[in-house]
Every structure is written in structure tokens, then in C-alpha cells.
């Protein structure tokens, strides 16, 4: 299977391994498969028996990656093993009232990003081997640049730390992540890793990374001076996105096997949405044959996606990013929306025009036909900060289940937009990563109530179980609290500042 460029600027389609290594297409577009494989209901039902690693292998094999079967099998087996604290890897919990929660936070960094970033680095290494065998990458190594709104950075560092032939640098926004998310990154062991705090918000981090990718002179400098090529571990990389398709197919198999989803019945999926990769994976699963009905995008106060689904106009002009209790969703430019628009509009020229309008004017509007197709499947709503915290307390009180602030946003939106169908609510992180806001919620405090910072905020994680009986603190979280801080570098949100910082680090490493 070959991969196309959403903007139509690539000189030729790419193989799977080429798409993984390049990360982003020439001219800023994203790689998408030329076609999607399909699975019958019988195929999906058959996923309910085997362990998750075998489920993943069955799904990913259908994308026909140019990897030997034994190589793909080994990568998947290594990704979904003992580093997850639940043998189901991505279990589905029935919370009653046709509400089901897909728990994606059982990996090493307690967030859904582990579902992809335990596998993607292994696929990346295998892709380097393919390139070496073909003479296309012999002797070169890769510099992975990652912009994070919180969880991607920790998961990418976990996956790529001390991995051969790669170095990884993560950028996170100043005051834009939780203290625990920050500590997961700045204490990360590994000889090949570095972390920088960036002045500004996540969009500034993401824009800075994209501008470095667009700098051909710097790319040549990296090759000439360090034999390094640039790539990315954000969900703009297809190798990051495709593993996420698996857990939706797996969840549908579990729902059907458990009798929660009868023949002829569909399940709506509600996802707390930031960069749109997680919801996009549900879209791909639906197109492949998963019995999914509506796809519900749940936003926090940064509700540009909810407005887009309602109006067909994506408008960030005049908006300022709002800090919320769900920082991984504090995003205005949702990069993966481009892939969905390519599917809906089917025209690279229109994609180029819309993305150019967004870059120059801060807004674009899709045509009526594209909007009709979008609204035929997608719905969206948003939740303010106070409602987010109130939802955490309500669900804990009524169902004995502790949500993190991102999943709380999805729960409330699912409650508002849900109909007669079962709803699968995607739980993207463990509550312990956001203990301060969870404590505010359980204590009935305002989202603006004063909260300790630094080590004092981290200590709140041990107080949450006093207000939420049954809540437990994972050992992997305790381990992070004991690690010393390694990285304290700060840069402003410009391409020149990042390139200068990379030069200094690479010269010393």
C-alpha cells in the first residue's frame, strides 16, 4: 500500500516505511493511505479472543506495510507487553446506562499516547533497517522533533529513549502542562533525549517545529554536520496514527462479545479532542467496517473544533488560547483535521487553499458539500472549566469512577449529545496526572481556586484517595516523583531559537 500527500506536492507516493521516516510530506502536507482496508463484522468479532498484540497484528497487517511479517510481529509484541499494567492493554469498562469507557491509560506514562508511542519507535527502527537495506538511508540517524501539549512528549521520550539511530527533542509550552506532565518529561533518563520549555502555548510549539521542518538549509546542515535527518513523533506521522485505529476495532469486538452491542446496532464514540488524531483514528476504524455510528468531538473552552463542525468555518483569528484543567486539549490548530478534509473533499488543491488561508488569515471555510458530509457523521460540543470539574465529582459520587479532566469533558458532551445508542467514551489519561484539578473537583472548589505549585502540587496526588475511596496511585507515577530533574532549558517560540539550541546540544552530544 502506498501513501499520498494531502496537498499533492510530493513527487511520488511513499511506502509505509518512507512515510514513517519522513513524518511530514514536502510542503507541509500529511501522508494518508491510498485506500483503507476493510474488515467484516466476522473479522472484527474474531478480535475478541486473542490478546491485544495479536489483535494489533491482524489489523496492521491489512495496511500492507513493507516490513517482513516477523519484524512487524516482533515490534507489536514488544510494544504491548509488561509495560502495561492491565493485560487487556485497552480494556472497556461498563459504567451502566449504555455508557462504556475505553481506558487507554494503562501504559508507562499513564496516557493514551502510549498506545501508539510504544509501537511507533519500534516501527521507526524497522523502517530505518528497510532504508539501509535499500541504500536510501545507510549510515544516517534521525532527529525526532516533538511538540507536546502534555502527554505526547512524555510518551515519545519513553518510547525513543536510548533507541539506536535516533535522538529526540521535545518542546512543551511554558505553564501549559500539568506539573506531573512536566516532571515526566524533565526527569526523563536517556542519553539521546533533550527537553525544552517554550515561551508561549502549544500552538507556538507546534508552529516552531513545523518551521524547522520547512527550513531546507537547516535540514542540509543537520545532514552535513551530524548525518541526521529530521522526523516527527507527533500524530502528523502516520506511524503514530495507525496504531490508534486498532483500539477502536478492538473495543467494538469487546462490546459485541460482551453483549453490549447487538447485531445491527452501532455505538457512538465520544473523544476528548485536541490535535484531532484520536478522533481521526475512530473515523478510519469506522470506514474500515467498525460498527460505529456518530463520531462526537468533545472540546474544552478552546472550542474551535466544535464551532467548525457546527458552521464549516475554522476560525482562530482573534482567539487566544485559554488555559483549562484539560491542558492536552488546549490547542487551536488541530493538525490532523487536514487528513479528514482530504477524505471528505478528495481534492489536494482545495486542501492547499484551505491550509494557506489558515496560515495567512487565521481562518478558512469549507464548501457546502464537504460540510454536509462532515455533519452527517460528526457532532461536537464543548465544556467550560467549572462544568469539567463538576463532572469529575458527579461521576465519582454516582458511579464510583474517577475521571481525569479530559475524559470528564468527553463524559459531559456524551451526556448532552447521546441518544438511544450505546456510547463509547474514550478515557485518555489517568487522573493522577492532574491531581490538583481532581482535588479541586472532589472538594467542590472553583477551577480558579488557588492551588499549590511545584512539589506541593505533586504531593496532592497522595491526597486524592482520601476524597475518592478506591482510587489508587500507580507505582509508575510514584517512580516519576522520585526522579531528579535533568532538563531546565528554555527558549522563545521562534525557529531561530530552536535551531540554535539544537546546534548547542548536538555539538555537545
Buried (B, 14 or more C-beta within 10 A) or exposed (E): BBBBBBBBEBEEBBBBBBBBBBBBBEBBBBBBBEEBBEBEBEBBBBBBEBBBBBBBBBBBBBBBBBBEEEBBBBBBBBBBBEBBBEEEBBBBEEBEEBBBBBBBBBBBBBBBBBBBBBBBBBBBBBBBBBBBEEEEBEEBBBBBBBBBBBBBBBBBBBBBBEBEBBBBBBBBBBEBBBBBBBBBBBBBEBEBBBBBBBBBBBBBBBBBBBBBBBBEEBBEBBEEEBEBBBBBBBBBBBBBBBBBBBBBBBBBBBBBBEEBBEEEBBBBBBBBBBBBBBBBBBBBBBBBBBBBBBBBBBBBBBBBBBBBBBEBEBBBEEBEBBBBBBBBBBBBBBBBBBBBBBBBBEBBEBBBEBBEBBEEEBBBBBEEEBBEBBBEBBBBBBBBBEBBBBBBBBBBEEBEBBBBBBBBBBBBBBBBBBEEBBBBBBBBBBBBBBBBBBBBBBEEBEBEEEBEEEEEBBEBBEBBBEBBEEBEBBEBBEEBBEEEEBBEBEBEBBBBBBBEBBBEBBEEE
